[in-house]
Amino acid sequence: MIDQRHPEIRSAVRALCADYPDEYFRRVDAERGYPEAFVGALMHAGWLAALIPEEYGGAGLGLSEASVILEEVNRCGGNAGAVHGQMYNMGTLLRHGSVEQKRTYLPAIAAGKLRIQSMAVTEPTAGTDTTKIRTTAVRRGDRYVVHGQKVFISRVLHSDLMILLARTTPVERVEKRSAGLSIFIVDLHEAIGHGMTVRPIANLVNHETNELFFDGLEIPVTNLIGEEGKGFRYILDGLNAERTLIAAECIGDGCWFIERAVKYANERVVFDRPIGKNQGVQFPIADAYIEIEAANLMRYRACDRFDASEPCGAEANMAKHLAAKASWEAANVCLQTHGGFGFASEYDVERKFRETRLYQVAPISTNMIYAYVAEHVLGLPRSF
Ligand SMILES: Cc1cc2nc3c(=O)[nH]c(=O)nc-3n(C[C@H](O)[C@H](O)[C@H](O)COP(=O)(O)OP(=O)(O)OC[C@H]3O[C@@H](n4cnc5c(N)ncnc54)[C@H](O)[C@@H]3O)c2cc1C
């Protein structure tokens, strides 16, 4: 690729991933399991603490380096979806948590002893319209009491902590719908079975995601992050990093698909010649590769602006959109190149095909990115 930064990080992550080959991820997928050994190794090696400042025991790296770590996981055939929350969820705590909260949690997160894999925002009725969430947290003395429901909340069963968004002031009593929402740290070991129930959702990808039900869950007031009522803003603050990291994962997927498609097109002989000799086979692969390269440039543009503390909402959104679209195109081309074998699990194409499809829906769907660009970049009227 044209721009392949941080070669030392790349080769170190690749070396770790080499211990978890295709067969490993294929088996985990078939069992609908969780890649526990791989996640443990990645955490133990400190890769998921890339963005945690050194004063808290992290590596203190930038988003560019962090994005390369997740890119390499996907490029090696794995799925960073099992771990990426650990990298960006702590950002909410880092930016808006109290000194005491940071001292309590960040060193343990950096050491890989504590997992903060989950963030609970989406609700079944509100969908993308987050300010309409119905989960409430009502203060009673030194506790908040939570009632409500969330949907598609990932990695809850493989995490220690979860960041929860809930309404603390009824919508009728706030000037703007986005006010009156707050975020909390939920200790999952204390919560599950004590006011919080988890129901896994079987889904297209082997992505541990769940429905959550809150019926009187009590959270100590000390677990409120930042100021009460400002949670929506705090969540928005974390989105640029999340979107850029997901863009990098899609770039990793895209590279994997291109490499596999090229290899197969060179090896597979039909009508006495490699199928890759046919323009009808090679041109779509070339086209998909060009799209991945273009998305990669936007991903680094977003990283550079983020790391320079410059506004990067447009770049992060566009990077995520371009990369998710490009990886999906590459997935489709890779599958087509493999013909019938693309459907056979042992080639891993169908698994990666399913995995990369997620990123045009989560963490934000394509239309919402168009809406962002239309309104905030182009100055068109808000459409919703
Ligand atoms: C596997 C998986 C894991 C997830 N993990 C998490 C998680 O850990 N935490 C979490 O909080 N959420 C998570 N999500 C939820 C995810 O962020 C949402 O599914 C996503 O943001 C879309 O919301 P929705 O499903 O409610 O779709 P809806 O809001 O119901 O939208 C449905 C479709 O309509 C379109 N649409 C809606 N309104 C408009 C409009 N005004 N203009 C144009 N188009 C519109 C959308 O773009 C979308 O395509 C996960 C989802 C999945 C599938």
The ligand as an SDF file (V2000), in Angstrom:
LIG
                    3D

 53 58  0  0  0  0  0  0  0  0999 V2000
  -23.4050   -6.4170   15.8120 C   0  0  0  0  0  0  0  0  0  0  0  0
  -23.7730   -5.0750   16.3590 C   0  0  0  0  0  0  0  0  0  0  0  0
  -23.0880   -4.5640   17.4540 C   0  0  0  0  0  0  0  0  0  0  0  0
  -23.4500   -3.3430   18.0150 C   0  0  0  0  0  0  0  0  0  0  0  0
  -22.8120   -2.9020   19.1540 N   0  0  0  0  0  0  0  0  0  0  0  0
  -23.3050   -1.8070   19.8090 C   0  0  0  0  0  0  0  0  0  0  0  0
  -22.7560   -1.4260   21.0790 C   0  0  0  0  0  0  0  0  0  0  0  0
  -21.8340   -2.0490   21.6030 O   0  0  0  0  0  0  0  0  0  0  0  0
  -23.3080   -0.3610   21.7240 N   0  0  0  0  0  0  0  0  0  0  0  0
  -24.3560    0.3500   21.2000 C   0  0  0  0  0  0  0  0  0  0  0  0
  -24.8060    1.2940   21.8350 O   0  0  0  0  0  0  0  0  0  0  0  0
  -24.8850    0.0110   19.9890 N   0  0  0  0  0  0  0  0  0  0  0  0
  -24.3840   -1.0430   19.2860 C   0  0  0  0  0  0  0  0  0  0  0  0
  -24.9140   -1.4160   18.0690 N   0  0  0  0  0  0  0  0  0  0  0  0
  -26.0520   -0.6460   17.5390 C   0  0  0  0  0  0  0  0  0  0  0  0
  -25.6880    0.1460   16.2960 C   0  0  0  0  0  0  0  0  0  0  0  0
  -24.8970    1.2530   16.6520 O   0  0  0  0  0  0  0  0  0  0  0  0
  -27.0090    0.5270   15.6290 C   0  0  0  0  0  0  0  0  0  0  0  0
  -27.5910   -0.6740   15.1390 O   0  0  0  0  0  0  0  0  0  0  0  0
  -26.8320    1.4870   14.5220 C   0  0  0  0  0  0  0  0  0  0  0  0
  -26.3680    2.7160   15.0280 O   0  0  0  0  0  0  0  0  0  0  0  0
  -28.1420    1.7200   13.7750 C   0  0  0  0  0  0  0  0  0  0  0  0
  -29.1940    1.9340   14.6750 O   0  0  0  0  0  0  0  0  0  0  0  0
  -30.5280    1.0820   14.5800 P   0  0  0  0  0  0  0  0  0  0  0  0
  -30.1650   -0.3370   14.4370 O   0  0  0  0  0  0  0  0  0  0  0  0
  -31.4290    1.4450   15.6990 O   0  0  0  0  0  0  0  0  0  0  0  0
  -31.1740    1.5600   13.2170 O   0  0  0  0  0  0  0  0  0  0  0  0
  -32.3210    2.6250   13.0030 P   0  0  0  0  0  0  0  0  0  0  0  0
  -32.0030    3.9020   13.7000 O   0  0  0  0  0  0  0  0  0  0  0  0
  -33.6260    1.9800   13.2990 O   0  0  0  0  0  0  0  0  0  0  0  0
  -32.2120    2.8550   11.4320 O   0  0  0  0  0  0  0  0  0  0  0  0
  -32.5340    1.8230   10.5010 C   0  0  0  0  0  0  0  0  0  0  0  0
  -32.1020    2.2810    9.1100 C   0  0  0  0  0  0  0  0  0  0  0  0
  -32.8000    3.5040    8.7800 O   0  0  0  0  0  0  0  0  0  0  0  0
  -31.8640    4.5210    8.4550 C   0  0  0  0  0  0  0  0  0  0  0  0
  -32.3680    5.8110    8.9610 N   0  0  0  0  0  0  0  0  0  0  0  0
  -32.9180    6.0680   10.1850 C   0  0  0  0  0  0  0  0  0  0  0  0
  -33.2660    7.3720   10.2540 N   0  0  0  0  0  0  0  0  0  0  0  0
  -32.9020    7.9430    9.0860 C   0  0  0  0  0  0  0  0  0  0  0  0
  -32.9600    9.2800    8.5660 C   0  0  0  0  0  0  0  0  0  0  0  0
  -33.4640   10.2850    9.2850 N   0  0  0  0  0  0  0  0  0  0  0  0
  -32.4680    9.4940    7.3160 N   0  0  0  0  0  0  0  0  0  0  0  0
  -31.9830    8.4930    6.5810 C   0  0  0  0  0  0  0  0  0  0  0  0
  -31.8940    7.2130    7.0150 N   0  0  0  0  0  0  0  0  0  0  0  0
  -32.3440    6.9490    8.2620 C   0  0  0  0  0  0  0  0  0  0  0  0
  -30.5570    4.1410    9.1500 C   0  0  0  0  0  0  0  0  0  0  0  0
  -29.4400    4.7050    8.5070 O   0  0  0  0  0  0  0  0  0  0  0  0
  -30.5960    2.6150    9.0520 C   0  0  0  0  0  0  0  0  0  0  0  0
  -30.0610    2.1980    7.8250 O   0  0  0  0  0  0  0  0  0  0  0  0
  -24.5220   -2.6100   17.4550 C   0  0  0  0  0  0  0  0  0  0  0  0
  -25.1940   -3.1030   16.3290 C   0  0  0  0  0  0  0  0  0  0  0  0
  -24.8330   -4.3230   15.7940 C   0  0  0  0  0  0  0  0  0  0  0  0
  -25.6040   -4.8290   14.6020 C   0  0  0  0  0  0  0  0  0  0  0  0
  1  2  1  0
  2  3  1  0
  2 52  2  0
  3  4  2  0
  4  5  1  0
  4 50  1  0
  5  6  2  0
  6  7  1  0
  6 13  1  0
  7  8  2  0
  7  9  1  0
  9 10  1  0
 10 11  2  0
 10 12  1  0
 12 13  2  0
 13 14  1  0
 14 15  1  0
 14 50  1  0
 15 16  1  0
 16 17  1  0
 16 18  1  0
 18 19  1  0
 18 20  1  0
 20 21  1  0
 20 22  1  0
 22 23  1  0
 23 24  1  0
 24 25  2  0
 24 26  1  0
 24 27  1  0
 27 28  1  0
 28 29  2  0
 28 30  1  0
 28 31  1  0
 31 32  1  0
 32 33  1  0
 33 34  1  0
 33 48  1  0
 34 35  1  0
 35 36  1  0
 35 46  1  0
 36 37  1  0
 36 45  1  0
 37 38  2  0
 38 39  1  0
 39 40  1  0
 39 45  2  0
 40 41  1  0
 40 42  2  0
 42 43  1  0
 43 44  2  0
 44 45  1  0
 46 47  1  0
 46 48  1  0
 48 49  1  0
 50 51  2  0
 51 52  1  0
 52 53  1  0
M  END
$$$$
